Amino acid sequence: MKYRSVGKSGLKISEIALGSWVTQLNDSAEIDTARDIVRLAYDSGINFFDCADAYSGGDAERFLGETLKQYPRKELVISSKVYFPTGDGVNDRGLSRKHIFESIDQTLKNMQTDYIDLYYCHRFDETTDLTETLRAMSDLVAQGKVLYYGVSEEWGGARLEEAQRIIDRYNLYPITVVQPQYNMIDRYIEHEIMGTCRRHGIGITTFSPLAQGLLTGKYRKGQPLPAGSRATWQADHQINDLLTDENLDKVEQLRKVANELGVSLAVLSLAWILQHPEISCVIAGASKPSQLESNLKASGLVIPNDAMAEIEGILGFHRFERHVG
């Protein structure tokens, strides 16, 4: 396993991280499998374990805390997030100082730890003054409850720049990391967020590297949906919306590139993300150990320049730039 710095900080994390967004652990067999995955991750050199208080109503945090307590805390990088409702009260949500302070205390209890390495604002809160949010996050660092903080989705380049101005004005602890969705199909962060992160030394820990499963290659044009796949049960239909003829045609072409390189499409997809120097790690989930074993092959994999050029031709992505005249 290879490791990278989180932006300009001194923190090192594994190129492949384990996302622990457990949705349900209904029986002992499921719990044992989830524990086996965490154990395999640790034994394979993964040191970054990502979570959030909103995942499964706190159960994901509690499961991860109970499972990780067998390992030396200093060898682990544990993250969580704050924003989504944690109760029915009017202040049980958002990024107010009150909700942030109460949420971190519950997260520390759930995780059975004295501090969180990376703490993210899960979304942007339109109802709370940005200065209040940044002061609260900075104060958590000063208190030692959080070592580094960052943001996740809905924080575009303009919001990050505004945050940076506030941080500079009040001499606050800086934003160290952002966690956006990023994959071959969804490359929105290349329009502005990557450039902002480069300028300010902010690391990028990406999630959804396989585009809801599209980039595993199991969905094929003109063929029935695989039994038990996410497209057959996902309530919000995110994967179904991605199953367009255009995307499925791209997947077929990408499969050929992967075959020529002797890797699976999933491994190619993760490795492609890691070719970008701005990326600190790829956060990937796994429902069984074999999936994690596959993901691990992406760490350190160098995609030849000619293959990268072929991939770019297939994807047809163009970064937005406004031209006048």
C-alpha positions as CSV (number, residue, x, y, z in Angstrom):
1,M,0.0,0.0,0.0
2,K,1.3,3.5,-0.9
3,Y,0.6,6.6,1.1
4,R,0.1,10.3,0.3
5,S,0.0,13.5,2.2
6,V,-3.3,15.3,2.7
7,G,-2.7,18.5,0.9
8,K,0.2,20.5,2.4
9,S,-0.4,18.9,5.8
10,G,2.0,16.4,7.3
11,L,-0.8,13.7,7.6
12,K,-0.2,10.6,5.5
13,I,-3.1,8.4,4.4
14,S,-3.4,5.2,2.4
15,E,-4.1,5.7,-1.3
16,I,-7.1,3.4,-0.9
17,A,-9.4,4.2,2.1
18,L,-12.3,2.1,3.4
19,G,-15.6,3.8,3.4
20,S,-17.8,2.6,6.3
21,W,-21.3,3.6,5.3
22,V,-23.0,0.5,6.7
23,T,-26.7,0.6,5.9
24,Q,-27.8,-2.4,7.8
25,L,-26.2,-5.2,9.9
26,N,-29.1,-7.5,10.5
27,D,-27.5,-10.7,11.6
28,S,-24.3,-12.1,12.9
29,A,-23.1,-13.2,9.4
30,E,-23.3,-9.7,8.1
31,I,-21.5,-8.3,11.1
32,D,-18.8,-10.9,10.8
33,T,-18.3,-10.1,7.1
34,A,-18.1,-6.4,7.8
35,R,-15.5,-7.1,10.5
36,D,-13.5,-9.3,8.2
37,I,-13.4,-6.4,5.7
38,V,-12.1,-4.0,8.3
39,R,-9.5,-6.5,9.4
40,L,-8.4,-7.2,5.8
41,A,-8.1,-3.4,5.2
42,Y,-5.9,-2.9,8.3
43,D,-3.8,-6.0,7.5
44,S,-3.3,-4.7,3.9
45,G,-2.0,-1.4,5.0
46,I,-5.1,0.8,4.8
47,N,-4.9,3.3,7.6
48,F,-7.8,5.7,6.6
49,F,-11.3,4.7,7.7
50,D,-14.1,7.1,6.6
51,C,-17.5,7.4,8.3
52,A,-20.2,10.0,9.2
53,D,-22.7,10.4,11.9
54,A,-25.6,10.3,9.4
55,Y,-24.7,6.8,8.2
56,S,-27.3,4.4,9.6
57,G,-28.3,6.8,12.3
58,G,-24.9,6.5,14.1
59,D,-24.7,2.7,13.8
60,A,-21.9,2.9,11.2
61,E,-19.8,5.0,13.7
62,R,-20.6,2.6,16.5
63,F,-19.7,-0.4,14.5
64,L,-16.4,1.2,13.3
65,G,-15.4,2.3,16.7
66,E,-16.0,-1.1,18.2
67,T,-14.2,-2.9,15.4
68,L,-11.2,-0.5,15.3
69,K,-10.5,-0.4,19.1
70,Q,-8.4,-3.6,18.8
71,Y,-5.8,-1.7,16.8
72,P,-3.3,1.0,18.0
73,R,-5.0,4.3,17.7
74,K,-1.8,6.1,16.5
75,E,-1.8,3.8,13.4
76,L,-5.3,4.8,12.4
77,V,-6.7,7.9,10.6
78,I,-10.4,8.1,11.3
79,S,-12.9,10.5,9.9
80,S,-16.5,11.5,10.4
81,K,-18.8,14.2,9.2
82,V,-21.4,16.7,10.6
83,Y,-24.5,18.3,9.1
84,F,-27.4,16.0,8.6
85,P,-30.1,15.6,11.3
86,T,-29.2,13.6,14.4
87,G,-32.6,14.1,16.1
88,D,-35.9,15.8,15.8
89,G,-35.0,19.1,17.5
90,V,-34.7,22.4,15.6
91,N,-31.0,22.6,16.3
92,D,-30.2,18.9,15.6
93,R,-28.9,19.6,12.1
94,G,-26.8,22.0,10.1
95,L,-23.4,23.6,10.8
96,S,-24.2,25.9,13.7
97,R,-21.7,26.0,16.6
98,K,-24.3,24.3,18.8
99,H,-24.8,21.3,16.4
100,I,-21.2,20.9,15.6
101,F,-20.1,20.9,19.3
102,E,-22.9,18.4,20.3
103,S,-22.2,16.2,17.2
104,I,-18.5,15.8,17.8
105,D,-19.1,14.7,21.4
106,Q,-21.5,12.1,20.2
107,T,-19.2,11.0,17.4
108,L,-16.3,10.6,19.9
109,K,-18.5,8.5,22.1
110,N,-19.7,6.4,19.2
111,M,-16.2,5.9,17.9
112,Q,-14.7,5.2,21.3
113,T,-11.9,7.6,20.8
114,D,-10.6,10.8,22.2
115,Y,-10.2,12.6,18.9
116,I,-11.1,12.4,15.2
117,D,-8.3,12.8,12.6
118,L,-10.4,14.4,9.9
119,Y,-13.8,16.0,10.5
120,Y,-15.9,17.1,7.5
121,C,-18.8,19.5,7.0
122,H,-21.0,17.0,5.2
123,R,-22.8,19.7,3.2
124,F,-23.0,23.5,3.0
125,D,-25.4,25.2,5.4
126,E,-27.1,28.1,3.8
127,T,-28.8,29.0,7.2
128,T,-25.6,29.5,9.2
129,D,-23.0,32.3,8.8
130,L,-19.9,30.8,7.3
131,T,-17.7,32.5,9.9
132,E,-19.6,30.8,12.7
133,T,-19.0,27.4,11.1
134,L,-15.3,27.9,10.5
135,R,-14.7,29.3,14.0
136,A,-16.4,26.2,15.5
137,M,-14.4,23.8,13.4
138,S,-11.2,25.7,14.1
139,D,-12.0,25.7,17.9
140,L,-12.4,21.9,17.7
141,V,-8.8,21.7,16.4
142,A,-7.6,24.0,19.2
143,Q,-9.4,21.8,21.8
144,G,-7.8,18.6,20.4
145,K,-11.1,16.9,19.6
146,V,-10.3,17.2,15.9
147,L,-6.8,17.2,14.3
148,Y,-7.8,18.5,10.8
149,Y,-11.1,19.6,9.3
150,G,-12.5,19.9,5.9
151,V,-15.7,19.9,3.8
152,S,-17.5,17.6,1.5
153,E,-20.2,18.2,-1.2
154,E,-21.8,21.5,-2.1
155,W,-18.6,23.4,-1.4
156,G,-17.6,24.8,-4.8
157,G,-14.6,26.8,-5.7
158,A,-16.2,30.1,-4.8
159,R,-17.3,28.9,-1.3
160,L,-13.8,27.5,-0.7
161,E,-12.3,30.8,-1.7
162,E,-14.7,32.7,0.6
163,A,-13.8,30.3,3.5
164,Q,-10.1,30.9,2.9
165,R,-10.6,34.7,3.1
166,I,-12.4,34.3,6.5
167,I,-9.7,31.9,7.7
168,D,-7.0,34.4,6.8
169,R,-8.9,37.3,8.3
170,Y,-9.3,35.7,11.7
171,N,-6.2,33.5,11.7
172,L,-8.2,30.3,12.0
173,Y,-7.0,26.8,11.6
174,P,-7.2,26.1,7.8
175,I,-9.3,23.8,5.8
176,T,-7.1,20.8,5.2
177,V,-9.2,18.5,3.0
178,V,-12.3,18.3,0.7
179,Q,-14.2,15.1,0.0
180,P,-16.2,15.3,-3.2
181,Q,-17.6,12.7,-5.5
182,Y,-15.2,12.0,-8.4
183,N,-14.9,9.3,-11.0
184,M,-14.5,8.9,-14.8
185,I,-18.1,9.8,-15.4
186,D,-18.5,12.7,-12.9
187,R,-15.5,15.0,-13.2
188,Y,-17.1,18.3,-12.0
189,I,-14.3,19.0,-9.6
190,E,-11.9,19.5,-12.5
191,H,-13.8,22.7,-13.5
192,E,-12.7,24.7,-10.5
193,I,-12.3,22.7,-7.2
194,M,-9.0,21.0,-8.2
195,G,-7.5,24.4,-9.0
196,T,-8.6,25.9,-5.8
197,C,-7.2,23.0,-3.8
198,R,-3.9,23.3,-5.6
199,R,-3.6,27.0,-4.8
200,H,-4.4,26.6,-1.1
201,G,-2.7,23.2,-0.5
202,I,-5.9,21.4,0.3
203,G,-6.0,17.6,-0.1
204,I,-8.8,15.8,-1.9
205,T,-10.2,12.5,-0.6
206,T,-12.7,11.3,-3.3
207,F,-15.7,9.0,-2.9
208,S,-17.9,7.1,-5.4
209,P,-15.0,6.1,-7.6
210,L,-17.0,3.5,-9.4
211,A,-20.0,5.7,-10.2
212,Q,-22.5,3.8,-8.2
213,G,-21.2,0.5,-9.8
214,L,-21.4,1.6,-13.4
215,L,-17.6,1.4,-13.7
216,T,-17.4,-2.2,-12.4
217,G,-18.6,-3.2,-15.9
218,K,-21.4,-5.4,-14.7
219,Y,-24.0,-3.3,-16.4
220,R,-24.0,-4.1,-20.1
221,K,-25.9,-2.4,-22.9
222,G,-28.9,-4.5,-24.1
223,Q,-28.6,-6.9,-21.2
224,P,-30.9,-7.4,-18.2
225,L,-29.9,-5.7,-14.9
226,P,-27.8,-8.1,-12.8
227,A,-29.8,-9.8,-10.1
228,G,-29.3,-8.2,-6.7
229,S,-27.4,-5.3,-8.2
230,R,-27.9,-1.7,-6.9
231,A,-29.9,-0.8,-9.9
232,T,-32.6,-3.3,-8.8
233,W,-33.2,-1.9,-5.3
234,Q,-31.6,1.6,-4.9
235,A,-34.4,3.9,-3.7
236,D,-33.1,7.1,-5.2
237,H,-32.2,5.5,-8.6
238,Q,-28.8,7.2,-8.8
239,I,-27.3,4.2,-10.7
240,N,-30.4,3.9,-13.0
241,D,-29.9,7.5,-14.1
242,L,-26.4,6.7,-15.1
243,L,-27.3,3.7,-17.3
244,T,-27.6,5.7,-20.5
245,D,-26.6,4.3,-23.9
246,E,-23.8,6.9,-24.0
247,N,-22.3,5.8,-20.7
248,L,-22.7,2.1,-21.4
249,D,-20.9,2.6,-24.7
250,K,-18.1,4.3,-22.8
251,V,-17.9,1.4,-20.4
252,E,-17.5,-1.1,-23.2
253,Q,-14.6,0.9,-24.6
254,L,-13.0,1.3,-21.2
255,R,-13.3,-2.4,-20.6
256,K,-11.1,-3.0,-23.6
257,V,-8.4,-0.6,-22.2
258,A,-8.5,-2.4,-18.9
259,N,-8.2,-5.8,-20.6
260,E,-5.2,-4.6,-22.6
261,L,-3.6,-3.6,-19.3
262,G,-4.5,-6.9,-17.6
263,V,-6.6,-5.3,-14.9
264,S,-10.3,-5.2,-14.2
265,L,-12.3,-2.1,-15.1
266,A,-12.9,-1.4,-11.4
267,V,-9.2,-1.4,-10.7
268,L,-8.5,0.8,-13.8
269,S,-11.2,3.3,-12.6
270,L,-9.6,3.6,-9.1
271,A,-6.1,3.9,-10.5
272,W,-7.2,6.5,-13.0
273,I,-8.3,8.8,-10.2
274,L,-4.9,8.3,-8.4
275,Q,-3.0,9.4,-11.5
276,H,-4.1,13.0,-10.6
277,P,-1.5,14.5,-8.2
278,E,-4.2,16.6,-6.4
279,I,-5.9,13.4,-5.1
280,S,-4.9,12.2,-1.6
281,C,-6.9,9.0,-1.7
282,V,-9.8,7.1,-3.1
283,I,-12.5,6.1,-0.6
284,A,-14.2,2.8,-1.7
285,G,-16.7,0.7,0.1
286,A,-16.8,-3.1,0.0
287,S,-19.6,-5.6,0.8
288,K,-17.3,-8.6,0.8
289,P,-13.5,-9.1,1.2
290,S,-13.0,-10.0,-2.4
291,Q,-14.1,-6.5,-3.5
292,L,-11.6,-4.9,-1.1
293,E,-8.9,-7.2,-2.4
294,S,-9.6,-6.0,-5.9
295,N,-9.6,-2.4,-4.9
296,L,-6.2,-2.8,-3.3
297,K,-4.6,-3.5,-6.7
298,A,-5.1,0.1,-7.7
299,S,-2.6,1.5,-5.2
300,G,0.7,2.1,-7.0
301,L,-0.7,1.1,-10.4
302,V,0.8,3.4,-13.1
303,I,-1.3,3.8,-16.2
304,P,0.9,4.3,-19.3
305,N,0.6,7.7,-21.0
306,D,-0.8,6.2,-24.2
307,A,-3.6,4.4,-22.2
308,M,-4.4,7.6,-20.3
309,A,-4.7,9.4,-23.7
310,E,-7.0,6.7,-25.0
311,I,-9.1,7.0,-21.8
312,E,-9.4,10.7,-22.3
313,G,-10.5,10.2,-25.9
314,I,-13.2,7.8,-24.7
315,L,-14.5,10.0,-21.9
316,G,-14.6,13.2,-24.1
317,F,-14.4,15.5,-21.1
318,H,-13.8,19.2,-21.6
319,R,-13.0,21.5,-18.7
320,F,-15.3,24.6,-18.7
321,E,-13.5,27.8,-19.7
322,R,-15.2,31.0,-20.7
323,H,-13.7,32.6,-23.8
324,V,-14.5,36.1,-25.0
325,G,-13.9,37.2,-28.6
